[in-house]
C-alpha cells in the first residue's frame, strides 16, 4: 500500500480547501457544541434541510464540485474515486449539507452513465447535478429484502407504456423524491434474476402512494410506496428489458462504496463525549473506545488499499463490501456506546438530552447504513463466496421460472 499522498492529491486538497474556505464555514469536529446532525424531526425540518442542501449542491455545481467523479462531459471533473474522495473528506470539515443527494449523485448518476441512453443522460444528469430532481431507490419489498431478486412488483407493457403494480418498503427519502429507480418483474417465465427490469418512475404520477414510516423520535427517513396501475413511458427503462439485475448490481455497488466512504461522526467525538460525562476512566468504556479506534483505523487502511489500486490502474477488489461491513460495526458499536455513556439521560431526545440530543440522532441513524446496500449478512455471503471461495448457499430456486416458486 502507498501511504503517501500523490502530487495530484496534494494539489487537489489545496484547491478544494481554498474553495471551501471561500464558500463555507469550517467547523471543529471534536468540539461537542459543534457536533452536527442532519436528522429531520418534522416536515418543516425536512423542507429546511432540502432547501439548504439544494443551495449548496448548486453552488458546488457552478464550480464543478457537485460530482467530481463523473466524466467531464456530464458535468463532473473525471476524477478517480480516490481523488473525488479527497474533496468529500475536505467537505466533511465544513458546516454544509454535503451528502443529502447521495442517491442521485453517487448511485443513480453513475448507473445512468453506465446503462442509460444518450437521451436519458441528457435529460436526467444535469438535473441530478443541480438537485433539480431528487431521486430515491425503489428496490426492497415486504417479501424481498435481502433476497432482492425475489421481488414481485410487476410491470406489464401496454403499447409505449409500462403499467406497474406492487409495493416497496424502506425507501429512503421517497416522501420528498421527484423520481425513483424501480425494479419490477417483467417476465415471470424465466428464473428470478433474469426477468427484472429497471425503470425510472416519476414519484408524482397517478397511482403512486408514498406513506412515511415515522420513527419513535418523530423523524421520517423510510417510507412505504404503493404502486397501483402506474403508467410509465417505456423510454424510461434503464438498461435492457429483463436485464435489470445487472443495473441493480451496479447501483448497489455504488451504494456500498458510498456508505463505506461516509462518516456520521468521528471516534474523537465519542472520546470527548466520554470525557465530558466523566466516563473516560471506566476500564470497560475505555476498552470499547479502543474498539472504535480499531475500526476507524481498519477503514483508513482499507481506503489506502483502494487508493493504491486506483493509482496503479487496477480495479478495486472486495474492498467495497469489506468497508461497508466495517462501517456497519463502527455504527453499531459507536451508536450503542454514545447512548450508554449518557446513562439515564440516554433515554431523552432533542432539547431534553445532553448536547440537544445530537448523539441520540446518531444512535437512531445507525440502521440506515447498516441495512442499505445489503445487510451485514449479505456482505458476509459476498465476501465468503467471492473472496474466500467458500461454497455458496444451496439455491433450489436458481434455475426455476419465477412463477413456479412458492411465495407467502
PAPA-785538 format. One record per atom (N, C-alpha, C): residue in one letter; x, z, y. Coordinates in steps of 0.1 Angstrom, whole numbers, padded with zeros to 4 digits, always signed. Example, Ala and Ser with C-alpha at 12.3 -4.5 7.8 and 13.67 -1.06 7.14 Angstrom:
<lumgus>
A+0132+0078-0057/A+0123+0078-0045/A+0132+0078-0033/S+0128+0071-0022/S+0137+0071-0011/S+0129+0079+0000/
</lumgus>
This chain:
<lumgus>
X+0008+0000-0012/X+0000+0000+0000/X+0009+0000+0012/X+0004-0006+0023/X+0010-0007+0036/X+0004+0003+0045/X+0011+0014+0049/X+0006+0024+0057/X+0007+0022+0072/X+0015+0012+0075/X+0017+0009+0090/X+0008-0001+0095/X+0004+0001+0108/X-0004-0009+0115/X+0004-0022+0116/X-0003-0033+0114/X+0003-0046+0117/X+0004-0048+0132/X+0012-0058+0137/X+0012-0061+0151/X-0002-0065+0156/X-0010-0072+0147/X-0023-0076+0151/X-0032-0064+0153/X-0031-0054+0144/X-0039-0042+0146/X-0036-0034+0158/X-0023-0033+0161/X-0019-0025+0173/X-0024-0032+0185/X-0023-0045+0186/X-0028-0053+0198/X-0043-0052+0199/X-0050-0053+0188/X-0065-0053+0188/X-0070-0039+0192/X-0063-0028+0187/X-0067-0015+0190/X-0066-0012+0206/X-0055-0017+0211/X-0053-0016+0225/X-0063-0023+0233/X-0066-0036+0229/X-0076-0044+0236/X-0090-0037+0235/X-0094-0032+0223/X-0107-0026+0221/X-0108-0013+0229/X-0097-0005+0229/X-0098+0008+0236/X-0099+0005+0251/X-0092-0004+0257/X-0093-0007+0271/X-0107-0012+0274/X-0113-0020+0266/X-0126-0025+0269/X-0136-0013+0268/X-0135-0005+0258/X-0144+0006+0256/X-0143+0016+0268/X-0131+0019+0272/X-0129+0028+0284/X-0136+0022+0296/X-0137+0009+0297/X-0143+0003+0309/X-0158+0003+0308/X-0164+0004+0296/X-0178+0003+0294/X-0185+0015+0288/X-0178+0025+0284/X-0184+0036+0277/X-0176+0049+0280/X-0181+0060+0276/X-0175+0073+0278/X-0170+0079+0265/X-0157+0082+0265/X-0151+0088+0253/X-0156+0102+0251/X-0157+0106+0239/X-0162+0120+0235/X-0151+0127+0226/X-0151+0140+0226/X-0143+0148+0217/X-0150+0151+0205/X-0147+0144+0194/X-0155+0146+0182/X-0153+0160+0175/X-0143+0167+0179/X-0141+0180+0174/X-0148+0191+0182/X-0152+0188+0194/X-0159+0198+0202/X-0174+0199+0198/X-0178+0211+0194/X-0191+0212+0188/X-0203+0209+0198/X-0200+0211+0211/X-0210+0208+0221/X-0211+0193+0224/X-0202+0185+0218/X-0203+0171+0220/X-0206+0164+0207/X-0209+0172+0196/X-0213+0166+0183/X-0226+0158+0186/X-0226+0145+0181/X-0237+0136+0183/X-0245+0134+0170/X-0258+0133+0172/X-0266+0129+0161/X-0276+0119+0166/X-0279+0109+0159/X-0288+0098+0163/X-0301+0098+0155/X-0305+0110+0150/X-0317+0111+0142/X-0329+0113+0151/X-0338+0104+0151/X-0350+0104+0159/X-0361+0113+0152/X-0367+0122+0160/X-0377+0131+0155/X-0391+0127+0159/X-0393+0117+0167/X-0406+0112+0172/X-0406+0098+0175/X-0417+0092+0177/X-0418+0078+0181/X-0411+0076+0194/X-0412+0085+0203/X-0406+0084+0216/X-0391+0084+0215/X-0385+0093+0206/X-0371+0093+0203/X-0367+0079+0197/X-0374+0074+0188/X-0371+0061+0182/X-0370+0050+0193/X-0381+0050+0202/X-0381+0039+0212/X-0369+0041+0222/X-0366+0053+0225/X-0354+0055+0235/X-0341+0051+0228/X-0339+0055+0215/X-0327+0051+0208/X-0326+0036+0207/X-0337+0029+0203/X-0336+0015+0202/X-0333+0008+0215/X-0339+0013+0226/X-0336+0007+0239/X-0321+0009+0243/X-0316+0021+0240/X-0302+0023+0244/X-0292+0015+0235/X-0296+0015+0222/X-0287+0007+0212/X-0288-0008+0215/X-0299-0013+0219/X-0301-0027+0222/X-0292-0031+0235/X-0293-0022+0245/X-0285-0024+0257/X-0270-0025+0253/X-0265-0016+0245/X-0251-0015+0241/X-0248-0027+0232/X-0257-0031+0223/X-0254-0043+0215/X-0252-0056+0223/X-0261-0057+0234/X-0260-0069+0242/X-0247-0068+0251/X-0243-0056+0255/X-0230-0055+0262/X-0219-0060+0253/X-0219-0056+0241/X-0209-0060+0231/X-0209-0075+0229/X-0221-0080+0228/X-0223-0095+0225/X-0217-0103+0236/X-0219-0099+0249/X-0213-0106+0260/X-0198-0107+0260/X-0192-0096+0253/X-0177-0096+0253/X-0172-0100+0239/X-0181-0104+0230/X-0176-0109+0217/X-0173-0098+0207/X-0178-0085+0210/X-0176-0074+0201/X-0188-0071+0192/X-0199-0078+0194/X-0211-0074+0186/X-0210-0076+0171/X-0202-0086+0167/X-0200-0088+0153/X-0186-0094+0151/X-0175-0087+0153/X-0162-0093+0153/X-0158-0099+0140/X-0165-0095+0129/X-0162-0100+0116/X-0169-0113+0113/X-0178-0118+0121/X-0185-0131+0119/X-0175-0142+0124/X-0177-0154+0118/X-0170-0165+0123/X-0172-0168+0137/X-0162-0174+0144/X-0163-0177+0158/X-0175-0186+0161/X-0178-0196+0153/X-0188-0205+0156/X-0202-0198+0156/X-0203-0186+0150/X-0216-0179+0150/X-0216-0167+0160/X-0206-0167+0169/X-0206-0156+0179/X-0197-0145+0176/X-0190-0145+0165/X-0180-0135+0162/X-0166-0138+0167/X-0157-0130+0162/X-0143-0133+0165/X-0134-0138+0153/X-0141-0139+0142/X-0134-0144+0130/X-0124-0134+0125/X-0126-0121+0127/X-0116-0111+0123/X-0118-0108+0108/X-0107-0104+0102/X-0108-0099+0088/X-0115-0086+0089/X-0121-0082+0077/X-0128-0069+0076/X-0119-0057+0081/X-0106-0057+0078/X-0097-0046+0083/X-0096-0046+0098/X-0094-0058+0104/X-0093-0059+0119/X-0106-0055+0125/X-0117-0060+0120/X-0130-0056+0125/X-0132-0041+0124/X-0127-0035+0114/X-0128-0020+0112/X-0120-0013+0123/X-0110-0019+0129/X-0102-0013+0140/X-0111-0011+0152/X-0120-0020+0155/X-0129-0019+0166/X-0140-0008+0162/X-0145-0008+0150/X-0155+0001+0146/X-0150+0016+0147/X-0137+0018+0143/X-0131+0031+0143/X-0129+0035+0158/X-0125+0026+0166/X-0124+0030+0181/X-0137+0033+0187/X-0147+0025+0184/X-0161+0027+0190/X-0167+0040+0186/X-0163+0046+0174/X-0169+0058+0170/X-0164+0070+0179/X-0154+0068+0187/X-0150+0079+0196/X-0156+0078+0210/X-0167+0070+0211/X-0174+0069+0224/X-0189+0072+0223/X-0195+0076+0234/X-0208+0081+0234/X-0218+0069+0235/X-0219+0061+0223/X-0227+0050+0222/X-0234+0049+0209/X-0244+0042+0208/X-0251+0040+0195/X-0246+0027+0189/X-0235+0028+0182/X-0228+0016+0177/X-0233+0010+0164/X-0241+0018+0156/X-0244+0013+0142/X-0259+0013+0140/X-0267+0011+0151/X-0281+0011+0149/X-0286-0001+0142/X-0279-0012+0144/X-0284-0025+0138/X-0275-0030+0127/X-0271-0021+0119/X-0262-0024+0107/X-0269-0033+0098/X-0282-0032+0095/X-0288-0041+0085/X-0287-0055+0090/X-0290-0058+0103/X-0289-0072+0107/X-0274-0077+0109/X-0266-0069+0115/X-0252-0073+0118/X-0243-0074+0106/X-0244-0063+0098/X-0234-0062+0087/X-0239-0066+0074/X-0253-0068+0072/X-0258-0072+0059/X-0265-0085+0060/X-0275-0087+0069/X-0283-0099+0069/X-0274-0111+0075/X-0267-0108+0086/X-0259-0119+0092/X-0249-0125+0082/X-0240-0117+0076/X-0231-0123+0066/X-0238-0130+0055/X-0250-0125+0050/X-0257-0131+0039/X-0263-0145+0044/X-0268-0145+0056/X-0274-0158+0061/X-0262-0168+0063/X-0251-0163+0068/X-0239-0172+0069/X-0235-0178+0056/X-0236-0170+0045/X-0232-0175+0032/X-0243-0183+0025/X-0255-0179+0026/X-0266-0185+0018/X-0276-0194+0027/X-0277-0192+0040/X-0287-0198+0048/X-0285-0212+0051/X-0295-0219+0056/X-0293-0233+0060/X-0288-0233+0075/X-0284-0245+0079/X-0279-0246+0093/X-0290-0242+0103/X-0303-0246+0100/X-0314-0243+0109/X-0316-0228+0109/X-0315-0221+0098/X-0317-0207+0098/X-0306-0199+0105/X-0294-0204+0104/X-0283-0198+0111/X-0285-0199+0126/X-0289-0211+0130/X-0291-0214+0145/X-0302-0205+0150/X-0313-0203+0142/X-0325-0196+0146/X-0323-0181+0146/X-0316-0176+0136/X-0316-0161+0134/X-0303-0154+0140/X-0291-0161+0138/X-0279-0153+0141/X-0277-0149+0155/X-0280-0158+0165/X-0279-0154+0179/X-0288-0142+0183/X-0300-0142+0177/X-0309-0131+0179/X-0305-0118+0173/X-0298-0119+0161/X-0292-0107+0155/X-0281-0101+0164/X-0272-0110+0169/X-0261-0106+0177/X-0266-0097+0189/X-0276-0102+0195/X-0281-0095+0207/X-0292-0085+0205/X-0295-0083+0192/X-0306-0073+0189/X-0319-0077+0194/X-0321-0090+0196/X-0334-0095+0200/X-0344-0094+0188/X-0338-0095+0176/X-0346-0092+0164/X-0339-0081+0156/X-0347-0072+0151/X-0342-0061+0143/X-0347-0064+0129/X-0338-0062+0119/X-0341-0066+0105/X-0341-0053+0096/X-0349-0055+0085/X-0349-0044+0075/X-0347-0051+0062/X-0346-0043+0051/X-0343-0048+0038/X-0354-0044+0028/X-0362-0054+0024/X-0374-0052+0016/X-0370-0054+0001/X-0363-0044-0004/X-0358-0046-0018/X-0366-0036-0028/X-0364-0023-0026/X-0369-0013-0036/X-0384-0013-0036/X-0389-0010-0048/X-0403-0008-0051/X-0405+0005-0059/X-0418+0009-0059/X-0421+0022-0067/X-0416+0021-0081/X-0416+0009-0087/X-0412+0007-0101/X-0399+0000-0103/X-0392-0002-0092/X-0379-0010-0092/X-0370-0005-0082/X-0363+0006-0085/X-0353+0011-0076/X-0339+0008-0081/X-0333+0016-0089/X-0320+0013-0095/X-0321+0001-0104/X-0332-0001-0110/X-0334-0014-0118/X-0341-0024-0109/X-0333-0028-0098/X-0339-0037-0088/X-0345-0050-0094/X-0338-0055-0104/X-0343-0068-0109/X-0357-0067-0116/X-0361-0055-0118/X-0375-0053-0124/X-0386-0054-0114/X-0383-0058-0102/X-0393-0058-0091/X-0405-0067-0095/X-0417-0064-0090/X-0429-0071-0094/X-0437-0077-0082/X-0432-0075-0070/X-0438-0081-0058/X-0437-0096-0061/X-0448-0104-0059/X-0448-0118-0063/X-0450-0127-0051/X-0444-0138-0051/X-0446-0149-0041/X-0450-0162-0049/X-0462-0166-0045/X-0467-0178-0051/X-0468-0190-0041/X-0462-0201-0045/X-0462-0212-0035/X-0475-0219-0033/X-0479-0221-0021/X-0491-0228-0017/X-0488-0238-0007/X-0485-0250-0011/X-0481-0260-0001/X-0467-0257+0005/X-0467-0256+0018/X-0455-0253+0026/X-0453-0238+0028/X-0461-0230+0021/X-0460-0215+0024/X-0459-0208+0010/X-0453-0196+0011/X-0453-0186+0001/X-0465-0176+0004/X-0472-0172-0006/X-0482-0162-0005/X-0477-0150-0012/X-0474-0139-0005/X-0467-0127-0010/X-0476-0116-0011/X-0476-0109-0023/X-0484-0097-0026/X-0475-0087-0033/X-0475-0075-0029/X-0468-0064-0036/X-0466-0052-0027/X-0457-0043-0031/X-0454-0031-0024/X-0439-0028-0024/X-0433-0024-0013/X-0419-0020-0012/X-0419-0005-0007/X-0408+0002-0009/X-0407+0016-0005/X-0393+0019-0002/X-0391+0030+0006/X-0378+0035+0010/X-0372+0024+0019/X-0380+0017+0027/X-0375+0007+0036/X-0371+0013+0049/X-0358+0014+0051/X-0352+0020+0064/X-0356+0011+0076/X-0361+0017+0086/X-0364+0010+0099/X-0375+0000+0099/X-0383+0000+0088/X-0394-0010+0088/X-0404-0008+0099/X-0405+0004+0104/X-0415+0007+0114/X-0412+0001+0127/X-0399-0003+0129/X-0396-0009+0142/X-0389-0023+0140/X-0389-0028+0127/X-0382-0040+0124/X-0391-0052+0128/X-0384-0063+0132/X-0391-0076+0135/X-0392-0084+0123/X-0381-0084+0115/X-0381-0093+0103/X-0375-0085+0091/X-0377-0089+0079/X-0371-0083+0067/X-0367-0093+0057/X-0357-0090+0050/X-0353-0099+0038/X-0360-0093+0026/X-0369-0101+0021/X-0378-0097+0009/X-0373-0103-0004/X-0372-0095-0014/X-0370-0101-0028/X-0384-0101-0035/X-0387-0113-0040/X-0400-0114-0046/X-0399-0122-0059/X-0408-0119-0069/X-0408-0126-0081/X-0415-0139-0079/X-0408-0150-0082/X-0414-0164-0080/X-0415-0171-0094/X-0409-0165-0104/X-0411-0172-0118/X-0410-0161-0128/X-0422-0157-0133/X-0422-0146-0144/X-0419-0151-0158/X-0417-0164-0159/X-0415-0170-0173/X-0400-0171-0177/X-0391-0165-0168/X-0377-0165-0172/X-0373-0150-0171/X-0361-0147-0177/X-0356-0133-0176/X-0355-0128-0162/X-0357-0115-0160/X-0360-0109-0147/X-0350-0113-0136/X-0337-0114-0140/X-0327-0117-0129/X-0328-0131-0124/X-0335-0140-0132/X-0334-0154-0128/X-0347-0159-0122/X-0357-0151-0119/X-0369-0155-0113/X-0372-0149-0100/X-0362-0145-0093/X-0363-0138-0080/X-0359-0147-0069/X-0366-0147-0057/X-0363-0155-0046/X-0362-0146-0033/X-0352-0148-0025/X-0351-0141-0012/X-0358-0148-0001/X-0366-0141+0006/X-0375-0147+0017/X-0374-0139+0029/X-0373-0145+0041/X-0373-0138+0054/X-0388-0136+0058/X-0392-0124+0061/X-0407-0122+0064/X-0408-0116+0078/X-0416-0122+0086/X-0420-0116+0099/X-0428-0104+0096/X-0423-0092+0101/X-0430-0080+0098/X-0443-0078+0105/X-0447-0087+0114/X-0459-0086+0122/X-0469-0097+0117/X-0466-0103+0106/X-0476-0113+0100/X-0488-0105+0095/X-0500-0112+0095/X-0512-0106+0089/X-0509-0103+0074/X-0514-0091+0070/X-0512-0086+0056/X-0500-0077+0054/X-0491-0076+0064/X-0480-0066+0063/X-0484-0053+0069/X-0484-0043+0060/X-0489-0029+0064/X-0477-0020+0062/X-0471-0015+0073/X-0460-0006+0073/X-0465+0009+0074/X-0462+0017+0065/X-0466+0031+0065/X-0454+0041+0065/X-0451+0047+0077/X-0439+0055+0077/X-0440+0067+0068/X-0429+0071+0063/X-0428+0083+0055/X-0421+0094+0063/X-0429+0103+0069/X-0424+0113+0079/X-0418+0124+0071/X-0405+0128+0074/X-0398+0138+0067/X-0401+0152+0073/X-0396+0162+0066/X-0400+0176+0070/X-0397+0180+0084/X-0387+0174+0090/X-0383+0177+0104/X-0389+0168+0114/X-0399+0160+0109/X-0406+0151+0118/X-0400+0137+0120/X-0388+0135+0114/X-0381+0122+0115/X-0388+0111+0106/X-0387+0099+0111/X-0392+0088+0103/X-0379+0079+0101/X-0375+0077+0089/X-0364+0068+0086/X-0369+0058+0075/X-0376+0063+0065/X-0380+0054+0054/X-0395+0051+0056/X-0399+0040+0049/X-0413+0035+0050/X-0418+0029+0037/X-0431+0030+0035/X-0437+0021+0025/X-0442+0008+0032/X-0441-0003+0025/X-0445-0015+0031/X-0454-0022+0020/X-0467-0024+0024/X-0477-0031+0016/X-0479-0045+0021/X-0478-0055+0011/X-0479-0069+0015/X-0491-0074+0007/X-0501-0079+0015/X-0514-0084+0009/X-0516-0098+0013/X-0514-0108+0004/X-0516-0122+0007/X-0509-0126+0020/X-0496-0122+0022/X-0489-0125+0034/X-0483-0140+0033/X-0486-0148+0042/X-0482-0162+0042/X-0469-0164+0050/X-0459-0169+0043/X-0446-0171+0049/X-0442-0185+0047/X-0436-0192+0057/X-0432-0206+0055/X-0421-0207+0045/X-0421-0217+0036/X-0411-0219+0026/X-0398-0222+0033/X-0398-0226+0045/X-0385-0228+0052/X-0378-0215+0055/X-0384-0204+0053/X-0378-0191+0055/X-0372-0186+0042/X-0371-0194+0032/X-0365-0190+0019/X-0349-0190+0022/X-0343-0179+0017/X-0328-0178+0019/X-0322-0180+0005/X-0314-0191+0005/X-0308-0194-0008/X-0318-0202-0017/X-0314-0204-0030/X-0322-0212-0038/X-0334-0205-0044/X-0345-0212-0046/X-0357-0207-0052/X-0353-0202-0066/X-0357-0190-0070/X-0354-0184-0083/X-0340-0180-0084/X-0332-0182-0073/X-0318-0178-0073/X-0315-0166-0064/X-0325-0158-0061/X-0324-0148-0051/X-0315-0136-0056/X-0313-0135-0069/X-0304-0124-0073/X-0290-0125-0068/X-0285-0137-0067/X-0272-0139-0061/X-0272-0135-0046/X-0283-0138-0039/X-0284-0134-0025/X-0285-0119-0024/X-0292-0113-0033/X-0293-0098-0033/X-0280-0092-0035/X-0272-0097-0044/X-0259-0091-0047/X-0250-0092-0035/X-0250-0103-0028/X-0242-0105-0016/X-0246-0094-0006/X-0259-0093-0004/X-0264-0083+0006/X-0260-0069+0002/X-0261-0066-0010/X-0258-0052-0015/X-0243-0049-0014/X-0235-0060-0016/X-0220-0058-0014/X-0217-0055+0000/X-0223-0062+0009/X-0221-0060+0024/X-0226-0046+0027/X-0237-0041+0021/X-0243-0028+0024/X-0233-0017+0019/X-0228-0019+0007/X-0219-0008+0002/X-0206-0007+0011/X-0201-0019+0015/X-0189-0018+0024/X-0193-0012+0037/X-0205-0015+0042/X-0209-0009+0055/X-0210+0006+0054/X-0216+0011+0043/X-0218+0026+0041/X-0204+0032+0039/X-0196+0025+0030/X-0183+0031+0028/X-0174+0032+0040/X-0176+0023+0050/X-0168+0023+0062/X-0173+0032+0073/X-0185+0038+0071/X-0191+0045+0082/X-0189+0060+0080/X-0191+0068+0091/X-0190+0082+0091/X-0201+0089+0099/X-0208+0099+0094/X-0217+0106+0103/X-0210+0117+0110/X-0200+0123+0104/X-0193+0134+0111/X-0179+0135+0104/X-0170+0142+0111/X-0157+0144+0106/X-0155+0158+0100/X-0145+0159+0091/X-0142+0172+0085/X-0138+0182+0096/X-0131+0177+0106/X-0126+0186+0116/X-0138+0193+0123/X-0149+0186+0124/X-0161+0192+0130/X-0167+0203+0121/X-0167+0201+0108/X-0171+0211+0099/X-0162+0224+0099/X-0149+0221+0100/X-0140+0232+0101/X-0142+0240+0114/X-0144+0233+0124/X-0147+0240+0137/X-0160+0248+0137/X-0170+0242+0130/X-0183+0249+0128/X-0181+0262+0120/X-0173+0262+0110/X-0170+0274+0102/X-0163+0284+0110/X-0153+0280+0119/X-0146+0290+0128/X-0156+0296+0138/X-0165+0288+0144/X-0174+0293+0154/X-0184+0303+0148/X-0187+0301+0136/X-0196+0310+0129/X-0190+0322+0122/X-0176+0323+0123/X-0169+0334+0117/X-0168+0333+0102/X-0169+0321+0096/X-0169+0319+0082/X-0156+0313+0076/X-0146+0310+0085/X-0134+0302+0081/X-0125+0311+0073/X-0126+0324+0072/X-0117+0332+0064/X-0122+0335+0050/X-0135+0331+0048/X-0141+0332+0034/X-0133+0323+0024/X-0128+0329+0013/X-0120+0321+0004/X-0128+0310-0002/X-0140+0312-0005/X-0149+0302-0012/X-0152+0291-0002/X-0155+0295+0010/X-0157+0285+0021/X-0145+0276+0023/X-0133+0283+0023/X-0121+0275+0026/X-0118+0265+0015/X-0121+0269+0002/X-0120+0260-0009/X-0128+0248-0008/X-0141+0250-0003/X-0150+0239-0001/X-0146+0230+0011/X-0140+0236+0021/X-0135+0228+0032/X-0123+0219+0027/X-0115+0225+0019/X-0104+0217+0013/X-0109+0205+0005/X-0120+0207-0002/X-0125+0196-0010/X-0130+0185+0000/X-0136+0189+0011/X-0139+0179+0021/X-0127+0171+0026/X-0116+0178+0029/X-0104+0172+0033/X-0099+0162+0023/X-0100+0166+0010/X-0095+0158-0001/X-0103+0144-0001/X-0117+0146+0001/X-0125+0134+0000/X-0122+0125+0012/X-0120+0131+0024/X-0116+0123+0036/X-0103+0115+0034/X-0094+0122+0028/X-0081+0116+0025/X-0082+0104+0015/X-0090+0107+0005/X-0092+0096-0005/X-0098+0084+0002/X-0108+0086+0011/X-0113+0074+0018/X-0103+0067+0026/X-0095+0075+0032/X-0084+0070+0041/X-0075+0061+0033/X-0071+0065+0021/X-0062+0057+0013/X-0069+0045+0006/X-0081+0047+0003/X-0089+0035-0002/X-0089+0025+0009/X-0091+0029+0022/X-0090+0020+0033/X-0077+0013+0034/X-0066+0020+0031/X-0053+0014+0032/X-0052+0003+0021/X-0058+0005+0009/X-0058-0005-0002/X-0065-0017+0003/X-0077-0015+0009/X-0085-0027+0013/X-0077-0035+0024/X-0071-0028+0033/X-0064-0034+0044/X-0052-0041+0038/X-0044-0035+0029/X-0033-0042+0023/X-0037-0055+0015/X-0048-0054+0008/X-0052-0066+0001/X-0056-0077+0010/X-0063-0073+0021/X-0067-0084+0031/X-0055-0090+0038/X-0044-0082+0040/X-0032-0087+0047/X-0025-0096+0038/X-0026-0095+0025/X-0020-0103+0015/X-0028-0115+0012/X-0040-0116+0018/X-0049-0127+0014/X-0056-0126+0001/X-0057-0113-0004/X-0063-0111-0017/X-0077-0106-0014/X-0086-0109-0024/X-0100-0104-0023/X-0100-0089-0028/X-0106-0080-0020/X-0106-0066-0025/X-0112-0064-0038/X-0107-0055-0046/X-0113-0052-0059/X-0125-0043-0059/X-0125-0032-0067/X-0137-0024-0068/X-0138-0014-0056/X-0130-0015-0046/X-0130-0005-0035/X-0143-0002-0029/X-0152-0013-0027/X-0165-0010-0021/X-0173+0000-0028/X-0174-0002-0042/X-0182+0007-0050/X-0175+0021-0050/X-0162+0022-0051/X-0155+0034-0052/X-0156+0042-0038/X-0155+0034-0027/X-0156+0040-0014/X-0170+0046-0012/X-0180+0038-0016/X-0194+0043-0015/X-0196+0056-0023/X-0191+0056-0035/X-0192+0068-0043/X-0185+0080-0037/X-0174+0078-0031/X-0167+0089-0024/X-0174+0094-0012/X-0179+0084-0004/X-0187+0088+0008/X-0200+0096+0004/X-0206+0092-0008/X-0218+0100-0012/X-0214+0114-0015/X-0203+0116-0022/X-0198+0130-0025/X-0195+0138-0012/X-0188+0130-0003/X-0185+0137+0010/X-0197+0142+0017/X-0208+0133+0018/X-0220+0137+0025/X-0228+0148+0017/X-0227+0147+0004/X-0234+0158-0004/X-0227+0171-0002/X-0214+0171-0004/X-0206+0184-0002/X-0207+0189+0012/X-0205+0181+0022/X-0205+0185+0036/X-0219+0189+0040/X-0229+0181+0036/X-0243+0184+0041/X-0247+0197+0036/X-0245+0201+0024/X-0249+0214+0019/X-0241+0225+0026/X-0228+0222+0028/X-0219+0233+0034/X-0223+0236+0048/X-0226+0226+0056/X-0229+0228+0070/X-0242+0236+0072/X-0251+0235+0063/X-0263+0244+0064/X-0260+0258+0059/X-0252+0259+0048/X-0249+0272+0042/X-0241+0280+0052/X-0232+0274+0059/X-0224+0281+0069/X-0232+0288+0079/X-0244+0283+0082/X-0252+0289+0092/X-0261+0301+0087/X-0260+0304+0074/X-0268+0315+0069/X-0283+0313+0071/X-0290+0323+0075/X-0304+0322+0077/X-0308+0312+0088/X-0299+0310+0097/X-0301+0300+0108/X-0302+0286+0103/X-0296+0284+0091/X-0297+0271+0085/X-0311+0266+0082/X-0320+0275+0082/X-0334+0271+0079/X-0341+0266+0092/X-0335+0268+0103/X-0341+0264+0116/X-0338+0249+0119/X-0345+0244+0128/X-0343+0230+0132/X-0343+0229+0147/X-0337+0218+0152/X-0337+0214+0166/X-0332+0226+0175/X-0340+0228+0186/X-0335+0238+0196/X-0334+0252+0191/X-0341+0255+0180/X-0340+0269+0174/X-0328+0271+0166/X-0321+0261+0162/X-0309+0262+0153/X-0296+0262+0162/X-0285+0266+0156/X-0272+0265+0163/X-0269+0251+0167/X-0264+0249+0179/X-0260+0236+0184/X-0271+0226+0183/X-0283+0231+0187/X-0295+0223+0188/X-0299+0216+0176/X-0295+0221+0164/X-0299+0215+0151/X-0292+0202+0148/X-0281+0199+0155/X-0274+0187+0152/X-0269+0186+0138/X-0264+0198+0133/X-0258+0198+0119/X-0269+0197+0109/X-0281+0203+0112/X-0293+0201+0103/X-0296+0186+0102/X-0295+0179+0113/X-0297+0165+0113/X-0288+0158+0103/X-0275+0162+0103/X-0266+0156+0093/X-0270+0159+0079/X-0274+0171+0077/X-0279+0175+0063/X-0290+0166+0059/X-0300+0164+0068/X-0312+0156+0064/X-0309+0141+0063/X-0298+0137+0069/X-0295+0123+0069/X-0286+0119+0057/X-0282+0128+0049/X-0272+0125+0038/X-0278+0116+0027/X-0291+0116+0025/X-0297+0109+0013/X-0297+0094+0016/X-0299+0090+0028/X-0299+0075+0030/X-0287+0068+0026/X-0275+0072+0030/X-0263+0065+0024/X-0260+0068+0010/X-0265+0079+0005/X-0262+0082-0010/X-0271+0074-0019/X-0283+0070-0014/X-0292+0062-0022/X-0291+0047-0019/X-0290+0044-0005/X-0289+0030-0001/X-0277+0022-0007/X-0279+0010-0010/X-0269+0002-0016/X-0266+0004-0031/X-0274+0012-0037/X-0272+0016-0051/X-0268+0031-0052/X-0275+0038-0060/X-0273+0052-0062/X-0259+0055-0068/X-0255+0068-0068/X-0242+0071-0074/X-0241+0067-0088/X-0253+0068-0096/X-0253+0064-0110/X-0250+0049-0111/X-0256+0041-0102/X-0254+0027-0103/X-0239+0023-0100/X-0233+0030-0090/X-0219+0028-0087/X-0210+0031-0099/X-0214+0042-0106/X-0205+0046-0117/X-0207+0036-0129/X-0219+0030-0130/X-0220+0020-0140/X-0212+0008-0137/X-0212+0004-0124/X-0204-0008-0120/X-0189-0006-0122/X-0185+0006-0118/X-0170+0009-0120/X-0167+0010-0135/X-0175+0016-0143/X-0173+0018-0157/X-0172+0004-0164/X-0181-0004-0161/X-0182-0017-0168/X-0172-0028-0163/X-0172-0029-0149/X-0164-0040-0144/X-0150-0036-0140/X-0147-0023-0139/X-0133-0019-0136/X-0126-0013-0148/X-0133-0004-0155/X-0126+0003-0166/X-0129-0005-0179/X-0138-0015-0180/X-0140-0022-0192/X-0148-0015-0202/X-0155-0005-0199/X-0163+0003-0208/X-0175-0006-0213/X-0180-0003-0225/X-0192-0011-0230/X-0204-0009-0220/X-0211-0020-0218/X-0223-0019-0209/X-0235-0013-0216/X-0244-0009-0208/X-0257-0003-0213/X-0263-0014-0222/X-0270-0009-0232/X-0278-0018-0241/X-0290-0023-0233/X-0291-0036-0231/X-0302-0041-0222/X-0311-0050-0231/X-0321-0045-0236/X-0330-0052-0245/X-0339-0062-0238/X-0339-0061-0224/X-0348-0070-0216/X-0340-0081-0210/X-0327-0082-0213/X-0319-0091-0205/X-0323-0106-0207/X-0327-0110-0219/X-0330-0124-0222/X-0345-0126-0225/X-0353-0117-0222/X-0368-0119-0224/X-0374-0123-0211/X-0384-0132-0211/X-0392-0135-0199/X-0398-0123-0193/X-0398-0123-0179/X-0403-0111-0172/X-0417-0107-0176/X-0426-0117-0178/X-0440-0114-0181/X-0442-0108-0194/X-0432-0108-0203/X-0433-0102-0216/X-0427-0088-0217/X-0422-0083-0205/X-0416-0070-0205/X-0427-0059-0203/X-0426-0048-0211/X-0436-0037-0209/X-0434-0031-0195/X-0445-0028-0188/X-0444-0022-0175/X-0455-0011-0174/X-0451-0001-0167/X-0461+0010-0165/X-0472+0006-0155/
</lumgus>
